Amino acid sequence: MADESQYLLVNQYIEACAKCNKWVAFKKGVAWADYLGIKIRWLRGADRSEEALKVAFTFFEYTDYAVL
């Protein structure tokens, strides 16, 4: 199981992919997080359908987090 620092790092990477409009990298980041068992903001408890990923991508793209 991944620890807290990996959670933060992976979520920041996924957020950066969305903010830079890198859809393929975003999907690969989500797949990698799933493989490692890391939860992803905006996708907790959601399926991994294309529609759910697009919604999360949009949230990550426009949401700013203060400090992780």
C-alpha positions as CSV (number, residue, x, y, z in Angstrom):
1,M,0.0,0.0,0.0
2,A,1.2,3.5,-0.8
3,D,2.0,5.9,2.0
4,E,0.8,9.5,2.4
5,S,3.7,11.1,0.5
6,Q,2.9,8.9,-2.6
7,Y,-0.8,10.0,-2.3
8,L,0.2,13.6,-2.5
9,L,2.8,13.2,-5.3
10,V,0.5,11.1,-7.5
11,N,-2.5,13.5,-7.0
12,Q,-0.3,16.5,-7.8
13,Y,1.0,14.8,-10.9
14,I,-2.6,14.0,-12.0
15,E,-3.6,17.6,-11.3
16,A,-0.7,19.0,-13.3
17,C,-1.6,16.7,-16.2
18,A,-5.1,18.2,-16.2
19,K,-4.0,21.8,-15.8
20,C,-1.7,21.3,-18.8
21,N,-4.5,19.6,-20.8
22,K,-2.6,16.3,-21.1
23,W,-5.5,13.8,-21.3
24,V,-3.4,10.7,-22.1
25,A,-0.9,11.4,-19.3
26,F,-3.8,12.0,-16.9
27,K,-5.4,8.6,-17.8
28,K,-2.0,6.9,-17.3
29,G,-1.6,8.6,-14.0
30,V,-5.0,7.4,-12.8
31,A,-4.2,3.9,-14.0
32,W,-0.9,3.9,-12.1
33,A,-2.6,5.2,-9.0
34,D,-5.2,2.4,-9.3
35,Y,-2.4,-0.2,-9.6
36,L,-0.6,1.2,-6.5
37,G,-3.9,1.4,-4.6
38,I,-3.7,5.2,-4.2
39,K,-7.0,7.0,-3.9
40,I,-7.5,10.0,-6.2
41,R,-9.4,13.1,-5.4
42,W,-12.6,13.5,-7.4
43,L,-12.6,9.8,-8.2
44,R,-13.0,8.2,-4.8
45,G,-15.8,5.6,-5.0
46,A,-16.5,6.4,-8.7
47,D,-16.1,4.0,-11.5
48,R,-13.3,4.5,-14.0
49,S,-15.6,5.0,-17.0
50,E,-14.6,7.6,-19.6
51,E,-17.3,9.9,-18.4
52,A,-16.2,9.8,-14.8
53,L,-12.6,10.4,-15.8
54,K,-13.6,13.4,-17.9
55,V,-15.5,14.9,-15.0
56,A,-12.5,14.4,-12.7
57,F,-10.2,15.9,-15.4
58,T,-12.4,19.0,-15.5
59,F,-12.4,19.3,-11.7
60,F,-8.6,18.9,-11.5
61,E,-8.2,21.4,-14.4
62,Y,-10.0,24.2,-12.7
63,T,-9.6,23.6,-9.0
64,D,-6.7,25.1,-7.1
65,Y,-5.4,23.6,-3.8
66,A,-3.6,25.9,-1.4
67,V,-0.7,23.7,-0.1
68,L,-0.5,20.0,-0.1
